[in-house]
Amino acid sequence: MGRIGRRRSGDGFSGRASRPPLPLAAATLAAAWGALYSTALWVIAYARIPIHDDVRYDYVAAEAGLRYGWSRIYDLDLLRALSAGFPPPQNTIHPGGTFINPPLLAWLWAPLVAFPEPIAYLVWTLVGLAAFVWTWHIAAPFRGLGKLAMLLAGLALWPVMEAFYFGQPTFLVLALVATAWWLMRRDRAVAAGVALAFATALKPQVVIMIPLCLVVAGRWRPIAAWAVGGAALAGLSAISLGTSGLREFWQTLQWIQTDAGHSFFTVAYLFGPGAVTYAVLAGQGVLCLVVAWRRREDLDVLFATGLLGSLMVSFHLHQPDYSNLLLAAWLVLRGAPSLFHKAWLAAGFVTMQVLTFGQPAPQLAWNLVWLLILGFESQDAQEKAGEYRLHAQRQQHGGRDDLAHGQARI
């Protein structure tokens, strides 16, 4: 007779084997506390002031469109008048803050105008949370406790918390990007391109390098669908705005860039406004495309490069926009990055937290190093190609898609 707790032949179970590795358990516990802290911050902030400027900009733009026509959503005087009823300081329109997103975001907000702004804010946050969970479900690596740790670590990131707090469409954008990646893995290129077109129409500056990376990788079918879908959305936007609305949109874009805060989290922080900054942005964009070409066979890295590169070429960014890097890291971790690569991703968790203290320099440096790692770290392309072939075969035969959960297991 074996003693209690000894593993018996054939049952595949032991008390020790049933427990997760100590490092994983510790990391999950730490992530859980971080997620709890971030969630508590949002709840306390909402309870104190359930109206936030960024949410109010979207709310009054949608209200302007419904009441006065969609050509008026960038009318600064009208937005000021609609904001006048909110308590100070959430009742101003200025270069640091007004509605500047493409019309699609105002259209999405239109049904929420039926509710008071605090209720609309809460509903919008829940929609964003659902999008975040969907993104995690289809894109995060590992299984079981390891996958749960990815969710909790994401919620613990302060730029992620700020995306929820500021009511940004960040997680709708990332959900669409993740869906595009997910669809491409299933050889549904047209649907993937349409999803990417909607992401671009919501917030172009945080995804613009993804289609460019797909171009240099020769992924023509999703790019064609992206171009057609994007053109259709652009056409609808132009029709809804009309000549006057388009003119006000352009004037608003020029006006808000007079506020240096919009470029504070870009390389302009290091080099100031001017030719040097634009040269650095262009150089980083070229480097991103070189990396995309080198890693063109690896769809995970291709999308991660596009997400990272979009931040590295943008001249208009804020802390929540760096949530891009969470999805990018999830995609990379689905493969087999080196130990150094994993350590660098862990260091990125720290730089993203520091970012929220108004210190973008470490993050800007981290971005560049990670791009170089993505481009020049040795990878076995044949193994990755075999992975995708196996996935395609399983899809054709209706088999279970283990790849949807990532190759690495914990």
N, C-alpha and C positions, 0 to 999 in steps of 0.2 A: 504493500500500500504506500502510495506517495504521500508525503506530508502536505497539509493544506497550503495552497498558494503555489505548489510546484506545477510547472506547465506539463499537462498531460498530452501524450501523443495524439495528434489528430484534432484536438479541440481548438488550436490556434489562439489560446488565450492564457494569459497569466496576469497576476495582479500588477507586476512591474510593467509588463507590456501595455497594460491598459492606461497607464499614466503617460501624459505627454512629456517630452523632454523638458528639463528644467529651464533651459534658456527660452524655449518657446512659451512655456507657461508664464515666466517672468515678463517677457516682452508683451504678451497678451494682457497681463494684469496692468502693466504700466500704460499700455495703450488705452485700456478701459478707463483708468483714472483720468488720462488726458482727455478722452472723449467726454467723460462726465463733466470735467471742468469746463470745456468749451460749450457743452450744451447748457450748463448752468449759467454761463455768461450770457448766452443768447436769451434764455428765459428771463433772467433778471433785467437785462436791458429792455426787453419787450414789455415787461411788467411796469417798468419805470416810464418809458417813453415809447408807446406803441406806434409811433409815427417816425419814419426815418426819411431824410432828404432824398436819398437815391430811389426809394420806393415811391415817394411823393412825386418825383419827376415823371416816372412812368405812369402813375395814376392820373395826373393832370393832363398828360399828353393824350392818354386814351379818352379822358373826359372831353378834351378839346375836339378830338376826332369825332366822337359820337354826337356832340352838341352843335359843333360849328363846321364840321367837314374835315376830312383827313388832310386836306391841304394846309390846315392851321396848326398841326402838331409841333411845328418849330417856331411858331409865332411867339416871340419872347414876351410881348406885352400881354397877350392872351394868357400865357402860362403864368405870368405874374398875377393877373387878375384871379385866375382859378386857384392860385396858391394863397391868396390873401386870407382865406378863411381858416387856414391852419395855424396852430399856435407857434409863436416864435421859438427858436430860430428856423423852424421848418416852413417858412412862408416867403422865401426869397428865391429869385432867379439871378444868377451871377455867372461870371466866367468859370468859377470853380465848380459850378453845378447847374445843369439844366438837362433837358432830354436831348440826347445826341445819338442814340441808337438808330439803326434803320427802322422804317415803319413797322416791320414785322413784330417787333417787341410791343409796340403800342397796340397792334391788333390783338396780340395774345392777352393783353391786359384789359381789353374792352369788356369782357364778361364780368370782371372783378369790380368794375366801377359801380355795379349795382349794390355793392356792399360799402359800408363805411371803411375808410382807409385802414384802420387797425385790423379789421376782419379780412380785408383784401390782402394785407401784408401777411397775415397768418396763413391764409389759404395758399398764397404764392410760395411761402416757405415750405409748406407741406408738399407742394408740387415739386419744388426743388429737391427736397429730401427723397421723394420717390424716384426722381431722376438719378440722384446720387446712388441710391441702392441698386437701381437697374444697371448703372455703369459698373458698380462693384460686382454684381452678379455675373455679368457676361465677360468682364475683362480681368478681374483680379485673379492672381495666381493662387496655387495651393488648394488644399481641401480642409474641411473640418476646422480645427482650432486655428490653423495657419491662415486660412481664408478669413475667418472672423477677425483675426489680428489685423489683417489688411484694412478691413472696414473701420475698426476702432482707431487705428493709427491715422487713417484719413480724417476721421472726425476730430482727432486731437490736433491736427494741423491748424494753426491760427489763421492762415490765409483762407482755409476752407470755412472756418467759423465766420470770418469776416464776409465771405461771399454770401452766406446765409443772412448775416446781420444787415448788410447793405442791400439785400434784395436783388442781387445781381442774377442775370440769367445764366451764370457760369455752368450750373449743372445740367441745364437743358442743352447747352452747347456741347458739354462733354458727353452727355448721354447720346446725342446725335452722332458725335465723332466715334464713340465706342460702337454704336450700332452700325455705322458705316464699315468699320473694321470687321465687326462680327459678320456682316453680310458678305464682305469680300472673301472671308475665309470659307464661306459657303457657296462661292462662285455666283453670287447674286450682285453682279457689278453695277447694274443699272440702278437697283434700289439703293445700293451703297452710295452711288454718286448723288442721288436725290437727297439722302440723309445729310451728306456733306454739304450740299447746297443750302439746306435749311440752317445748318450750323453756321455757315459763312454769312448768311443773311441776318442772323441774330447778332453776331459780334465778330466782324471780319478780321479785326486786328489780332485775335488770339488763335486763329486757325488758318490764316492765309498761306502759310508755308506747306500745309498738308497737301493740297492739290498740286503745288509746284513740285513737291517731292515725288508724288505719284507720276508726274510728267517725266521727270528724269529717270524714273524707274521703268518707264514704258508701260504703265498701267492705263491703257488708252480707253477701255470701255467705261470704267467709273469716271474718268475725267470727262468723257463726252457727256455722260449723264449729268455730271456736276455742272458743266458749262450750260447745257440746255436748261436744267432746273434753275440755275442761278440767273440765267437770262430771263426766264419766265418770272421769277420773283422780283428781279430788278424792274422788269416791265410793269408788273402790277404796282410796284411801289411808285414808279414814275407817274403812272396814270392816276393813282390816288392822290399824289402830291400836286400834280399839275406844274405849270411853269413857276408860279409864285412859291409853291411849297418847295420845289427843288432849289430855287434861289435862296430861300430862307434856311434850308438845310445846309447849303454850302456856306452861307454867311455865319451860321451857328458854329460849324466846324472850325472856321477860321477864328471866330471870337473866343471859343473855349481854349484854343491853343495858346492864347495870350497868358493863360495861367500856367506857370511853370510846374505846378503840382501834378499836372497830367503827364509830364515826362520825367518826374522825379525818380521813378522806379525803372527807368531805362538807362542806357549807357550815357545819356545826357547828364546824369548825376556825376559821372566821372569826367566828362569832357566839355560839359556845357553845351548850350545851343550853338549850332553852326556847322561848318563844313567837316570838321573832324568827326563829330558825332555821326553825321550822315555817311561818311566814309567807313566808319566802324560798323554801322548798321548794315551797309552794303557788303562789306567784307564778311561779316558773320553770316549773311544770307547766302553768299557764294559758298562758304565753307559748309553750310547746312546742305546745300545741293550736292556738294562733293560727297559728303557722308551718305546722303540718300542714294547716290549712284553706286557707291561702294557696297552698300548693304541692300541693294535693290531686290535681292531674292528673299529677304526676311521681312515679311509684312509687319510683324510686331515692331521691329526696330524702325521700319520706314515710317509708321505712324508716330512712334515716339520722337523721332527726329523732327517730324513736322510740327508736333506740339511744342517741343523745345525751341525749334527754330523760329516759330511764330513769335514767341516772346523775345527772341534775340534780335528781331528786325523791327519790332514795333517802336514807335515814338510816342505812344499813348498807352500807358499801363498803370494799374493800381495793384495793391497787394492781392486782392481776390483773384486776379488774373493768373497768378502763379499756381493756382490750383490745377492748371494744365499739367504740371509736373507730376501730380499724383497719378493721373491716368497713364502718363508716359512711363513712370516707374513700374506700375502694375504690368504694363505690356512687356517691358524688358525682363522683368522677373519671371515671366512665363517661360523664358528660355533657360539658358544655363550660363549666366554671367559669371565672370571670375570672382574670386574672393575680394580682390581689390575693388572691382566694380560694385559689388554689394556694399562694401565699406563706404565707397563714395556716395552711394544712394543714402546710406544712413547719415552721412555728414550733411547731405542735402536737407534732411529733416531739421537739423539745427539751423542751417542758413535761412530756411523758410520761416522759422520761428523768429529769428533775429530781424528778418525783413519787416515784420509788423511793428518793430520798434523804430522804424524810420531809418534803417541801416541797410541800404540795398547793395553796397559794395561786395560783401561776401557772397551774396546770391549771384551777382553778375559774374564774378570770377568762377563760382561753382558751375554756372551754366556753360561757360566756355570749355572748362575741363571735361565736363560730362559729354559735350558734343564730340570732343576729341576721342574720348573713350569709346563712344558709340561707333565712331568711324574707323578707328584703328586698332581696337582690341581684336585679337585673333578669334575667329569663330569657324566652326565646321559647317560650311554652307551645305555640304551634301547631307548632313544629318538633318538640318532644318528643312531642306527640300523633301527629304523622305518623310518627315513629320507631316508636311502639308499633303503629300500624296496619300499617306495613310488616312488622314482626315477626310480627303475627298472620297476615298473608297468607302469609308464608313458612312458618309452621307449618302452615297449612291445606293448602298445596301441597307440603309435604315438602321445601321448599327449605332450603338451608344457612343456619343461624342465625348470621350475622356479629355480631348484637347480643350474643350470648353472650360475645363477647370485648371488648365495649365499643366505643364509637364512636371515641374518640380513638385514634390509632395513632402509634406511635413506630418 
